[in-house]
């Protein structure tokens, strides 16, 4: 039986990816360097330290890594405060249904203050038993640390858990943690076919999540 469902946030529950692209591109272009959609796609689902390092290199080290982080996050917070986050189809319904039927967590690559800003804007905080940022573990996605830690805090075996993800890094992280993974590909962060093939299920939107979970709950799930 499935006991816990853990959600990613960016690109899965909210369409923040265009905001990340716009804000990171604006900073990089201020230093005369390009930042493309391909650059952004390579960073889909990763933790903060990885994209900070990428921007730091792209601008030739002319801004210290900590200042890169602060500046991009300041711009993102401004976008959130301006109400620019778009809730993706089925997110409200999936969270409400999962929080009634399962223990539900949120594991995001975003810093905690941005997670909190998004949850305040959407009213979703009560749905989650546990919330964790990749910044709070040793390694961000695609390493499994954030999923292993949130499941440890929840006291649930990965074998009895489902991770719901949209990105390559997130899918890899969920599988490496030993959980079942539902992939909900986002056009802005579309994983390559070989990564999508790693997922245990693929759905077009969160509207279909309940059906996938119901199918698995008809099967016995052995502890690892």
RAGI-V287011 format. One record per pair of residues at least 12 apart in sequence whose C-alpha atoms are under 10 Angstrom apart, sorted by the first residue. I is the first residue (numbers start at 0). J is the second residue. D is the distance in Angstrom with one decimal. If there is no record, write none. Layout:
i=I j=J d=D
i=I j=J d=D
This chain:
i=0 j=158 d=9.2
i=0 j=159 d=6.3
i=0 j=160 d=8.7
i=0 j=212 d=9.6
i=0 j=213 d=9.7
i=0 j=215 d=7.3
i=0 j=216 d=5.1
i=0 j=217 d=7.5
i=0 j=218 d=6.9
i=0 j=219 d=5.8
i=0 j=220 d=5.4
i=0 j=221 d=8.4
i=0 j=222 d=9.9
i=1 j=100 d=9.7
i=1 j=101 d=7.6
i=1 j=102 d=9.3
i=1 j=155 d=9.7
i=1 j=156 d=9.7
i=1 j=157 d=9.6
i=1 j=158 d=8.2
i=1 j=159 d=4.8
i=1 j=160 d=5.6
i=1 j=161 d=7.2
i=1 j=179 d=9.5
i=1 j=212 d=7.7
i=1 j=213 d=9.1
i=1 j=215 d=7.3
i=1 j=216 d=6.0
i=1 j=217 d=9.6
i=1 j=218 d=9.3
i=1 j=219 d=8.9
i=1 j=220 d=7.3
i=2 j=100 d=8.5
i=2 j=101 d=5.6
i=2 j=102 d=6.2
i=2 j=103 d=8.7
i=2 j=155 d=7.2
i=2 j=156 d=8.6
i=2 j=157 d=9.5
i=2 j=158 d=9.3
i=2 j=159 d=5.5
i=2 j=160 d=5.9
i=2 j=161 d=8.3
i=2 j=216 d=9.3
i=3 j=97 d=8.7
i=3 j=98 d=9.3
i=3 j=100 d=9.0
i=3 j=101 d=5.3
i=3 j=102 d=4.6
i=3 j=103 d=5.6
i=3 j=104 d=7.6
i=3 j=128 d=9.9
i=3 j=150 d=8.2
i=3 j=153 d=8.5
i=3 j=154 d=9.6
i=3 j=155 d=6.9
i=3 j=156 d=8.7
i=3 j=157 d=8.6
i=3 j=158 d=9.7
i=3 j=159 d=6.7
i=3 j=160 d=4.7
i=3 j=161 d=6.3
i=3 j=162 d=8.6
i=3 j=178 d=9.9
i=4 j=94 d=9.6
i=4 j=97 d=7.2
i=4 j=98 d=8.6
i=4 j=100 d=9.6
i=4 j=101 d=6.5
i=4 j=102 d=6.4
i=4 j=103 d=5.0
i=4 j=104 d=6.4
i=4 j=105 d=8.6
i=4 j=127 d=9.8
i=4 j=150 d=9.5
i=4 j=157 d=10.0
i=4 j=159 d=9.0
i=4 j=160 d=5.8
i=4 j=161 d=4.8
i=4 j=162 d=5.9
i=4 j=163 d=7.4
i=4 j=178 d=9.6
i=4 j=179 d=9.5
i=4 j=180 d=9.7
i=4 j=181 d=10.0
i=4 j=212 d=9.2
i=5 j=97 d=9.5
i=5 j=101 d=9.7
i=5 j=102 d=8.4
i=5 j=103 d=5.7
i=5 j=104 d=4.4
i=5 j=105 d=5.4
i=5 j=106 d=6.7
i=5 j=107 d=9.8
i=5 j=127 d=8.9
i=5 j=128 d=9.9
i=5 j=129 d=9.0
i=5 j=130 d=9.2
i=5 j=146 d=7.9
i=5 j=149 d=8.4
i=5 j=150 d=8.4
i=5 j=160 d=7.5
i=5 j=161 d=6.2
i=5 j=162 d=4.9
i=5 j=163 d=6.2
i=5 j=164 d=8.9
i=5 j=173 d=9.4
i=5 j=178 d=9.7
i=5 j=180 d=9.6
i=6 j=94 d=8.9
i=6 j=103 d=7.8
i=6 j=104 d=6.2
i=6 j=105 d=4.8
i=6 j=106 d=6.1
i=6 j=107 d=7.9
i=6 j=127 d=9.5
i=6 j=130 d=9.6
i=6 j=146 d=9.7
i=6 j=161 d=8.5
i=6 j=162 d=6.0
i=6 j=163 d=4.9
i=6 j=164 d=6.6
i=6 j=165 d=9.7
i=6 j=169 d=9.9
i=6 j=181 d=9.7
i=7 j=44 d=8.6
i=7 j=104 d=8.8
i=7 j=105 d=5.9
i=7 j=106 d=5.3
i=7 j=107 d=5.2
i=7 j=108 d=8.0
i=7 j=109 d=9.7
i=7 j=131 d=9.9
i=7 j=132 d=9.9
i=7 j=146 d=9.8
i=7 j=162 d=7.8
i=7 j=163 d=6.3
i=7 j=164 d=5.6
i=7 j=165 d=7.7
i=7 j=166 d=9.2
i=7 j=169 d=7.6
i=7 j=170 d=9.9
i=8 j=44 d=9.3
i=8 j=90 d=9.9
i=8 j=105 d=7.1
i=8 j=106 d=7.3
i=8 j=107 d=5.6
i=8 j=108 d=8.2
i=8 j=109 d=8.3
i=8 j=114 d=8.0
i=8 j=117 d=9.0
i=8 j=118 d=9.7
i=8 j=163 d=9.3
i=8 j=164 d=8.2
i=8 j=165 d=9.0
i=9 j=43 d=9.0
i=9 j=44 d=7.7
i=9 j=84 d=9.8
i=9 j=86 d=9.9
i=9 j=87 d=9.8
i=9 j=107 d=7.3
i=9 j=108 d=8.1
i=9 j=109 d=7.8
i=9 j=114 d=9.2
i=9 j=117 d=9.6
i=9 j=164 d=9.2
i=9 j=165 d=8.4
i=9 j=166 d=9.3
i=9 j=185 d=10.0
i=10 j=43 d=8.7
i=10 j=44 d=8.4
i=10 j=85 d=9.8
i=10 j=86 d=9.4
i=10 j=87 d=8.0
i=10 j=164 d=8.4
i=10 j=165 d=6.2
i=10 j=166 d=7.7
i=10 j=183 d=9.1
i=10 j=184 d=8.5
i=10 j=185 d=6.3
i=10 j=186 d=9.0
i=10 j=187 d=7.7
i=10 j=188 d=7.4
i=10 j=189 d=9.9
i=11 j=86 d=8.8
i=11 j=87 d=6.9
i=11 j=88 d=9.2
i=11 j=89 d=9.8
i=11 j=90 d=7.9
i=11 j=163 d=8.0
i=11 j=164 d=6.4
i=11 j=165 d=5.6
i=11 j=166 d=8.5
i=11 j=182 d=9.3
i=11 j=183 d=7.0
i=11 j=184 d=8.2
i=11 j=185 d=7.2
i=11 j=188 d=10.0
i=11 j=204 d=8.9
i=11 j=205 d=8.2
i=12 j=84 d=9.9
i=12 j=85 d=8.7
i=12 j=86 d=6.1
i=12 j=87 d=5.5
i=12 j=88 d=8.1
i=12 j=89 d=8.3
i=12 j=90 d=5.3
i=12 j=91 d=8.3
i=12 j=93 d=9.4
i=12 j=94 d=9.1
i=12 j=117 d=9.9
i=12 j=163 d=9.8
i=12 j=164 d=9.4
i=12 j=165 d=9.3
i=12 j=205 d=8.4
i=13 j=84 d=6.3
i=13 j=85 d=5.5
i=13 j=86 d=4.5
i=13 j=87 d=5.2
i=13 j=88 d=8.9
i=13 j=90 d=7.9
i=13 j=117 d=8.4
i=13 j=121 d=9.3
i=14 j=83 d=9.2
i=14 j=84 d=6.3
i=14 j=85 d=5.1
i=14 j=86 d=6.2
i=14 j=87 d=6.1
i=14 j=88 d=9.8
i=14 j=185 d=8.9
i=14 j=187 d=8.9
i=15 j=75 d=9.1
i=15 j=78 d=9.4
i=15 j=79 d=9.0
i=15 j=83 d=8.2
i=15 j=84 d=5.8
i=15 j=85 d=7.0
i=15 j=86 d=8.8
i=15 j=87 d=9.7
i=15 j=117 d=9.6
i=15 j=187 d=9.8
i=16 j=39 d=8.6
i=16 j=40 d=9.3
i=16 j=43 d=8.3
i=16 j=44 d=9.9
i=16 j=84 d=9.4
i=16 j=85 d=9.9
i=16 j=185 d=9.5
i=16 j=187 d=6.8
i=16 j=188 d=7.9
i=17 j=36 d=9.4
i=17 j=39 d=9.4
i=17 j=84 d=9.5
i=17 j=187 d=7.7
i=18 j=74 d=9.1
i=18 j=75 d=7.0
i=18 j=78 d=7.3
i=18 j=79 d=9.0
i=18 j=83 d=8.1
i=18 j=84 d=8.2
i=19 j=39 d=8.2
i=19 j=43 d=10.0
i=19 j=71 d=8.3
i=19 j=72 d=9.2
i=19 j=74 d=9.1
i=19 j=75 d=7.0
i=19 j=78 d=9.5
i=20 j=34 d=8.2
i=20 j=35 d=8.1
i=20 j=36 d=7.2
i=20 j=38 d=9.0
i=20 j=39 d=6.3
i=20 j=40 d=9.2
i=20 j=187 d=9.9
i=21 j=34 d=9.3
i=21 j=35 d=9.8
i=21 j=36 d=9.7
i=21 j=39 d=9.9
i=21 j=71 d=9.9
i=21 j=74 d=9.5
i=21 j=75 d=9.3
i=22 j=70 d=9.1
i=22 j=71 d=6.2
i=22 j=72 d=8.6
i=22 j=73 d=9.4
i=22 j=74 d=6.2
i=22 j=75 d=6.7
i=22 j=78 d=8.9
i=23 j=35 d=9.7
i=23 j=39 d=8.6
i=23 j=50 d=9.2
i=23 j=51 d=9.6
i=23 j=54 d=8.0
i=23 j=67 d=9.2
i=23 j=68 d=9.9
i=23 j=70 d=9.0
i=23 j=71 d=6.1
i=23 j=72 d=9.2
i=23 j=74 d=8.7
i=23 j=75 d=9.1
i=24 j=36 d=9.2
i=24 j=38 d=9.6
i=24 j=39 d=9.0
i=24 j=54 d=9.3
i=24 j=71 d=9.5
i=25 j=71 d=9.0
i=25 j=74 d=9.5
i=26 j=54 d=8.8
i=26 j=58 d=9.3
i=26 j=67 d=8.3
i=26 j=70 d=7.8
i=26 j=71 d=7.2
i=26 j=74 d=9.3
i=27 j=54 d=6.9
i=27 j=55 d=8.9
i=27 j=57 d=7.4
i=27 j=58 d=6.4
i=27 j=67 d=9.4
i=27 j=71 d=9.8
i=28 j=57 d=10.0
i=28 j=58 d=8.6
i=29 j=58 d=9.1
i=30 j=57 d=9.1
i=30 j=58 d=6.1
i=30 j=59 d=8.9
i=30 j=61 d=8.0
i=30 j=62 d=9.1
i=31 j=57 d=9.7
i=31 j=58 d=7.7
i=32 j=54 d=9.6
i=32 j=57 d=6.8
i=32 j=58 d=6.2
i=32 j=59 d=9.0
i=33 j=57 d=8.1
i=33 j=58 d=8.9
i=34 j=54 d=8.7
i=34 j=57 d=8.4
i=34 j=58 d=10.0
i=36 j=187 d=8.5
i=36 j=188 d=9.5
i=37 j=187 d=10.0
i=37 j=188 d=9.6
i=38 j=50 d=9.7
i=38 j=53 d=8.9
i=38 j=54 d=9.7
i=39 j=187 d=9.0
i=39 j=188 d=8.3
i=40 j=166 d=9.1
i=40 j=167 d=9.4
i=40 j=187 d=7.3
i=40 j=188 d=5.5
i=40 j=189 d=7.9
i=40 j=190 d=8.7
i=41 j=166 d=9.9
i=41 j=167 d=8.9
i=41 j=168 d=9.2
i=41 j=188 d=8.4
i=41 j=190 d=9.6
i=42 j=166 d=9.3
i=42 j=167 d=9.2
i=42 j=168 d=8.3
i=42 j=188 d=8.8
i=43 j=108 d=9.4
i=43 j=140 d=9.5
i=43 j=141 d=10.0
i=43 j=165 d=8.9
i=43 j=166 d=5.9
i=43 j=167 d=7.0
i=43 j=168 d=6.7
i=43 j=169 d=8.4
i=43 j=187 d=8.8
i=43 j=188 d=5.9
i=43 j=189 d=8.8
i=43 j=190 d=8.8
i=44 j=107 d=8.1
i=44 j=108 d=6.3
i=44 j=109 d=8.9
i=44 j=139 d=8.9
i=44 j=140 d=6.5
i=44 j=141 d=7.7
i=44 j=164 d=8.8
i=44 j=165 d=8.1
i=44 j=166 d=5.6
i=44 j=167 d=6.9
i=44 j=168 d=5.1
i=44 j=169 d=5.6
i=44 j=170 d=8.9
i=44 j=171 d=10.0
i=44 j=172 d=9.5
i=44 j=188 d=8.4
i=45 j=107 d=9.1
i=45 j=108 d=6.0
i=45 j=109 d=8.7
i=45 j=133 d=8.5
i=45 j=138 d=9.7
i=45 j=139 d=6.2
i=45 j=140 d=5.1
i=45 j=141 d=6.6
i=45 j=142 d=9.2
i=45 j=166 d=8.9
i=45 j=167 d=9.0
i=45 j=168 d=6.0
i=45 j=169 d=7.7
i=45 j=172 d=9.9
i=46 j=107 d=8.2
i=46 j=108 d=4.6
i=46 j=109 d=6.7
i=46 j=110 d=8.4
i=46 j=132 d=8.5
i=46 j=133 d=5.9
i=46 j=134 d=6.8
i=46 j=136 d=10.0
i=46 j=138 d=8.0
i=46 j=139 d=4.8
i=46 j=140 d=6.1
i=46 j=141 d=8.6
i=46 j=142 d=9.8
i=46 j=145 d=10.0
i=46 j=168 d=9.3
i=47 j=68 d=7.6
i=47 j=72 d=9.8
i=47 j=108 d=6.7
i=47 j=109 d=6.7
i=47 j=110 d=7.3
i=47 j=132 d=9.7
i=47 j=133 d=7.9
i=47 j=134 d=7.0
i=47 j=139 d=8.0
i=47 j=140 d=9.9
i=48 j=64 d=8.6
i=48 j=65 d=9.5
i=48 j=68 d=8.3
i=48 j=108 d=9.8
i=48 j=133 d=9.7
i=48 j=134 d=8.2
i=48 j=138 d=9.3
i=48 j=139 d=8.2
i=49 j=138 d=10.0
i=49 j=139 d=8.4
i=49 j=140 d=9.6
i=50 j=64 d=9.9
i=50 j=67 d=9.4
i=50 j=68 d=8.7
i=51 j=63 d=9.5
i=51 j=64 d=6.1
i=51 j=65 d=8.0
i=51 j=66 d=9.2
i=51 j=67 d=6.2
i=51 j=68 d=5.9
i=51 j=69 d=9.7
i=51 j=71 d=8.9
i=52 j=64 d=6.7
i=52 j=65 d=9.7
i=52 j=67 d=8.7
i=52 j=68 d=9.3
i=54 j=67 d=7.3
i=54 j=68 d=9.3
i=55 j=67 d=6.9
i=55 j=68 d=9.4
i=72 j=109 d=9.4
i=72 j=110 d=8.6
i=72 j=112 d=9.4
i=72 j=113 d=7.9
i=73 j=113 d=9.7
i=75 j=113 d=8.0
i=76 j=112 d=8.7
i=76 j=113 d=6.7
i=76 j=116 d=7.6
i=76 j=117 d=9.3
i=79 j=113 d=8.2
i=79 j=116 d=6.9
i=79 j=117 d=7.0
i=79 j=119 d=9.9
i=79 j=120 d=7.9
i=80 j=116 d=7.8
i=80 j=117 d=9.1
i=80 j=120 d=8.3
i=82 j=117 d=9.4
i=82 j=120 d=7.5
i=82 j=121 d=9.9
i=83 j=120 d=9.8
i=84 j=117 d=7.6
i=84 j=120 d=8.3
i=84 j=121 d=8.9
i=85 j=121 d=9.6
i=86 j=117 d=9.9
i=86 j=121 d=8.0
i=87 j=185 d=9.7
i=87 j=204 d=8.4
i=87 j=205 d=8.2
i=88 j=203 d=9.8
i=88 j=204 d=6.5
i=88 j=205 d=6.5
i=88 j=206 d=7.1
i=89 j=204 d=6.6
i=89 j=205 d=4.7
i=89 j=206 d=4.5
i=89 j=207 d=8.1
i=89 j=208 d=8.7
i=90 j=123 d=9.8
i=90 j=204 d=8.6
i=90 j=205 d=6.0
i=90 j=206 d=7.6
i=90 j=208 d=9.8
i=91 j=121 d=8.8
i=91 j=122 d=9.6
i=91 j=123 d=8.1
i=91 j=126 d=10.0
i=91 j=205 d=9.0
i=91 j=206 d=9.4
i=92 j=205 d=8.1
i=92 j=206 d=7.3
i=92 j=208 d=9.7
i=92 j=209 d=9.5
i=93 j=204 d=9.8
i=93 j=205 d=6.1
i=93 j=206 d=6.6
i=93 j=207 d=8.5
i=93 j=208 d=6.8
i=93 j=209 d=7.2
i=94 j=123 d=7.9
i=94 j=125 d=9.9
i=94 j=126 d=6.5
i=94 j=127 d=8.6
i=94 j=205 d=9.2
i=94 j=208 d=9.9
i=95 j=123 d=8.8
i=95 j=125 d=9.6
i=95 j=126 d=6.7
i=95 j=127 d=9.9
i=96 j=126 d=9.4
i=96 j=208 d=9.6
i=96 j=209 d=7.7
i=97 j=126 d=8.3
i=97 j=127 d=9.6
i=97 j=208 d=9.1
i=97 j=209 d=7.9
i=97 j=212 d=9.4
i=98 j=125 d=8.7
i=98 j=126 d=5.4
i=98 j=127 d=7.0
i=98 j=128 d=8.5
i=99 j=126 d=8.5
i=100 j=209 d=10.0
i=101 j=128 d=9.9
i=101 j=160 d=9.5
i=102 j=126 d=9.1
i=102 j=127 d=7.8
i=102 j=128 d=6.6
i=102 j=129 d=8.9
i=102 j=153 d=8.1
i=102 j=155 d=8.9
i=102 j=160 d=9.3
i=103 j=126 d=6.9
i=103 j=127 d=5.2
i=103 j=128 d=5.7
i=103 j=129 d=7.2
i=103 j=130 d=9.1
i=103 j=150 d=9.9
i=103 j=153 d=9.0
i=103 j=160 d=9.7
i=103 j=161 d=9.7
i=104 j=126 d=8.1
i=104 j=127 d=5.0
i=104 j=128 d=5.7
i=104 j=129 d=4.9
i=104 j=130 d=5.8
i=104 j=131 d=8.1
i=104 j=146 d=9.5
i=104 j=149 d=7.3
i=104 j=150 d=8.3
i=104 j=153 d=8.3
i=104 j=162 d=9.3
i=105 j=124 d=9.5
i=105 j=126 d=9.4
i=105 j=127 d=6.6
i=105 j=128 d=8.4
i=105 j=129 d=6.5
i=105 j=130 d=4.7
i=105 j=131 d=6.2
i=105 j=132 d=8.3
i=105 j=145 d=9.8
i=105 j=146 d=9.2
i=105 j=149 d=8.2
i=105 j=162 d=9.4
i=105 j=163 d=9.6
i=106 j=129 d=8.5
i=106 j=130 d=6.1
i=106 j=131 d=4.9
i=106 j=132 d=5.8
i=106 j=133 d=7.1
i=106 j=140 d=10.0
i=106 j=145 d=6.4
i=106 j=146 d=6.7
i=106 j=148 d=9.4
i=106 j=149 d=7.2
i=106 j=150 d=9.8
i=106 j=162 d=9.2
i=106 j=163 d=9.8
i=106 j=164 d=9.9
i=106 j=169 d=9.6
i=107 j=130 d=8.2
i=107 j=131 d=6.5
i=107 j=132 d=5.1
i=107 j=133 d=6.1
i=107 j=134 d=8.9
i=107 j=139 d=9.3
i=107 j=140 d=9.0
i=107 j=145 d=8.0
i=107 j=146 d=9.4
i=107 j=164 d=9.9
i=107 j=169 d=9.0
i=108 j=131 d=8.7
i=108 j=132 d=5.6
i=108 j=133 d=4.8
i=108 j=134 d=7.1
i=108 j=135 d=9.6
i=108 j=139 d=6.9
i=108 j=140 d=7.2
i=108 j=145 d=8.6
i=108 j=168 d=9.9
i=108 j=169 d=9.0
i=109 j=131 d=9.3
i=109 j=132 d=6.1
i=109 j=133 d=7.0
i=109 j=134 d=7.6
i=110 j=131 d=9.1
i=110 j=132 d=5.8
i=110 j=133 d=7.4
i=110 j=134 d=6.3
i=110 j=135 d=8.7
i=111 j=130 d=8.7
i=111 j=131 d=7.4
i=111 j=132 d=5.6
i=111 j=133 d=8.7
i=111 j=134 d=7.9
i=111 j=135 d=8.7
i=112 j=132 d=9.4
i=113 j=132 d=9.6
i=114 j=130 d=8.7
i=114 j=131 d=8.9
i=114 j=132 d=7.9
i=115 j=130 d=9.4
i=128 j=149 d=9.9
i=128 j=152 d=9.7
i=128 j=153 d=7.7
i=129 j=149 d=6.9
i=129 j=150 d=8.8
i=129 j=152 d=7.6
i=129 j=153 d=7.0
i=130 j=149 d=7.4
i=130 j=152 d=9.8
i=131 j=145 d=7.1
i=131 j=146 d=8.7
i=131 j=148 d=8.3
i=131 j=149 d=6.5
i=131 j=152 d=9.8
i=132 j=145 d=7.2
i=132 j=146 d=9.9
i=132 j=149 d=9.4
i=133 j=145 d=5.5
i=133 j=146 d=8.9
i=133 j=148 d=9.7
i=135 j=148 d=9.3
i=136 j=148 d=7.6
i=136 j=149 d=9.8
i=139 j=168 d=9.0
i=139 j=169 d=9.5
i=139 j=172 d=8.6
i=140 j=166 d=9.9
i=140 j=167 d=9.1
i=140 j=168 d=5.3
i=140 j=169 d=5.9
i=140 j=170 d=8.8
i=140 j=171 d=7.7
i=140 j=172 d=5.5
i=140 j=173 d=8.8
i=140 j=175 d=9.9
i=141 j=166 d=9.6
i=141 j=167 d=7.7
i=141 j=168 d=4.2
i=141 j=169 d=5.9
i=141 j=170 d=7.6
i=141 j=171 d=5.4
i=141 j=172 d=4.5
i=141 j=173 d=8.2
i=141 j=174 d=9.4
i=141 j=175 d=8.2
i=141 j=176 d=10.0
i=142 j=168 d=7.9
i=142 j=169 d=8.6
i=142 j=171 d=7.4
i=142 j=172 d=5.1
i=142 j=173 d=8.6
i=142 j=174 d=9.6
i=142 j=175 d=7.1
i=142 j=176 d=8.2
i=143 j=168 d=9.5
i=143 j=169 d=8.6
i=143 j=170 d=9.7
i=143 j=171 d=7.7
i=143 j=172 d=4.3
i=143 j=173 d=6.2
i=143 j=174 d=7.8
i=143 j=175 d=5.4
i=143 j=176 d=4.9
i=143 j=177 d=8.6
i=143 j=178 d=9.9
i=144 j=172 d=7.7
i=144 j=173 d=9.3
i=144 j=175 d=9.0
i=144 j=176 d=7.5
i=145 j=169 d=10.0
i=145 j=172 d=8.2
i=145 j=173 d=9.1
i=145 j=176 d=8.8
i=146 j=160 d=9.9
i=146 j=162 d=8.1
i=146 j=169 d=9.5
i=146 j=172 d=7.3
i=146 j=173 d=6.6
i=146 j=174 d=9.6
i=146 j=175 d=9.1
i=146 j=176 d=6.3
i=146 j=177 d=9.2
i=146 j=178 d=8.6
i=147 j=172 d=9.2
i=147 j=173 d=8.7
i=147 j=175 d=9.1
i=147 j=176 d=5.8
i=147 j=177 d=8.5
i=147 j=178 d=9.1
i=148 j=176 d=9.5
i=150 j=176 d=9.5
i=150 j=178 d=9.7
i=156 j=176 d=9.9
i=156 j=177 d=8.8
i=156 j=178 d=8.4
i=156 j=221 d=9.9
i=156 j=222 d=7.0
i=156 j=223 d=7.5
i=157 j=173 d=9.0
i=157 j=174 d=9.5
i=157 j=175 d=10.0
i=157 j=176 d=6.7
i=157 j=177 d=5.4
i=157 j=178 d=4.6
i=157 j=179 d=7.9
i=157 j=222 d=8.2
i=157 j=223 d=7.7
i=158 j=176 d=9.1
i=158 j=177 d=6.2
i=158 j=178 d=5.4
i=158 j=179 d=7.3
i=158 j=220 d=6.9
i=158 j=221 d=6.7
i=158 j=222 d=5.5
i=158 j=223 d=5.9
i=159 j=177 d=9.3
i=159 j=178 d=7.2
i=159 j=179 d=8.2
i=159 j=216 d=9.9
i=159 j=219 d=9.6
i=159 j=220 d=6.4
i=159 j=221 d=7.7
i=159 j=222 d=6.9
i=159 j=223 d=8.9
i=160 j=173 d=9.7
i=160 j=176 d=9.9
i=160 j=177 d=8.6
i=160 j=178 d=5.4
i=160 j=179 d=6.4
i=160 j=180 d=8.7
i=160 j=220 d=9.5
i=161 j=173 d=8.2
i=161 j=174 d=9.7
i=161 j=177 d=9.3
i=161 j=178 d=5.6
i=161 j=179 d=4.8
i=161 j=180 d=5.6
i=161 j=181 d=7.1
i=161 j=199 d=9.5
i=161 j=212 d=8.3
i=161 j=215 d=9.8
i=162 j=174 d=8.4
i=162 j=176 d=9.4
i=162 j=177 d=9.7
i=162 j=178 d=6.4
i=162 j=179 d=6.1
i=162 j=180 d=4.8
i=162 j=181 d=6.2
i=162 j=182 d=8.5
i=162 j=198 d=9.7
i=162 j=199 d=9.9
i=163 j=178 d=9.9
i=163 j=179 d=8.6
i=163 j=180 d=5.8
i=163 j=181 d=4.8
i=163 j=182 d=6.1
i=163 j=183 d=7.3
i=163 j=198 d=9.6
i=163 j=200 d=9.6
i=163 j=201 d=9.8
i=163 j=205 d=9.2
i=163 j=208 d=8.8
i=164 j=180 d=7.2
i=164 j=181 d=6.3
i=164 j=182 d=5.2
i=164 j=183 d=6.1
i=164 j=184 d=7.8
i=164 j=185 d=9.4
i=164 j=198 d=9.2
i=164 j=201 d=9.8
i=165 j=180 d=10.0
i=165 j=181 d=8.4
i=165 j=182 d=5.5
i=165 j=183 d=4.8
i=165 j=184 d=4.7
i=165 j=185 d=5.8
i=165 j=186 d=9.3
i=165 j=187 d=9.6
i=165 j=188 d=7.2
i=165 j=189 d=7.5
i=165 j=190 d=7.8
i=165 j=195 d=9.3
i=165 j=201 d=9.7
i=165 j=204 d=10.0
i=166 j=182 d=7.9
i=166 j=183 d=8.2
i=166 j=184 d=6.8
i=166 j=185 d=7.5
i=166 j=186 d=9.9
i=166 j=187 d=9.3
i=166 j=188 d=5.8
i=166 j=189 d=6.6
i=166 j=190 d=5.7
i=166 j=191 d=9.4
i=166 j=194 d=8.9
i=166 j=195 d=8.9
i=167 j=182 d=9.3
i=167 j=184 d=9.2
i=167 j=188 d=7.9
i=167 j=189 d=7.7
i=167 j=190 d=4.9
i=167 j=191 d=7.5
i=167 j=192 d=9.8
i=167 j=193 d=9.6
i=167 j=194 d=6.1
i=167 j=195 d=7.6
i=167 j=197 d=9.7
i=168 j=190 d=8.6
i=168 j=194 d=9.0
i=169 j=182 d=9.0
i=169 j=190 d=9.8
i=169 j=194 d=10.0
i=170 j=182 d=6.9
i=170 j=183 d=9.7
i=170 j=190 d=8.8
i=170 j=194 d=7.2
i=170 j=195 d=7.6
i=170 j=196 d=9.8
i=170 j=197 d=7.5
i=170 j=198 d=6.6
i=170 j=199 d=9.8
i=171 j=194 d=7.4
i=171 j=195 d=9.3
i=171 j=197 d=7.7
i=171 j=198 d=8.5
i=173 j=197 d=9.9
i=173 j=198 d=8.8
i=174 j=197 d=7.5
i=174 j=198 d=7.5
i=174 j=199 d=8.9
i=177 j=223 d=8.4
i=178 j=198 d=10.0
i=178 j=199 d=9.4
i=179 j=197 d=9.8
i=179 j=198 d=7.4
i=179 j=199 d=6.0
i=179 j=200 d=8.4
i=179 j=215 d=9.7
i=180 j=195 d=9.9
i=180 j=197 d=8.3
i=180 j=198 d=5.1
i=180 j=199 d=5.3
i=180 j=200 d=6.6
i=180 j=201 d=8.6
i=181 j=195 d=9.4
i=181 j=197 d=9.7
i=181 j=198 d=6.0
i=181 j=199 d=6.0
i=181 j=200 d=4.8
i=181 j=201 d=5.7
i=181 j=202 d=7.3
i=181 j=205 d=9.8
i=181 j=208 d=8.0
i=181 j=211 d=8.1
i=181 j=212 d=9.1
i=182 j=194 d=9.6
i=182 j=195 d=6.9
i=182 j=196 d=9.3
i=182 j=197 d=9.1
i=182 j=198 d=6.0
i=182 j=199 d=7.8
i=182 j=200 d=6.2
i=182 j=201 d=4.7
i=182 j=202 d=6.4
i=182 j=203 d=8.5
i=182 j=204 d=9.2
i=182 j=205 d=9.7
i=182 j=208 d=9.8
i=183 j=195 d=9.2
i=183 j=198 d=9.7
i=183 j=200 d=8.7
i=183 j=201 d=6.0
i=183 j=202 d=5.3
i=183 j=203 d=5.8
i=183 j=204 d=6.0
i=183 j=205 d=7.1
i=183 j=207 d=9.5
i=183 j=208 d=9.0
i=184 j=201 d=7.8
i=184 j=202 d=7.7
i=184 j=203 d=6.9
i=184 j=204 d=8.1
i=185 j=203 d=8.7
i=185 j=204 d=8.9
i=199 j=211 d=9.7
i=200 j=212 d=9.6
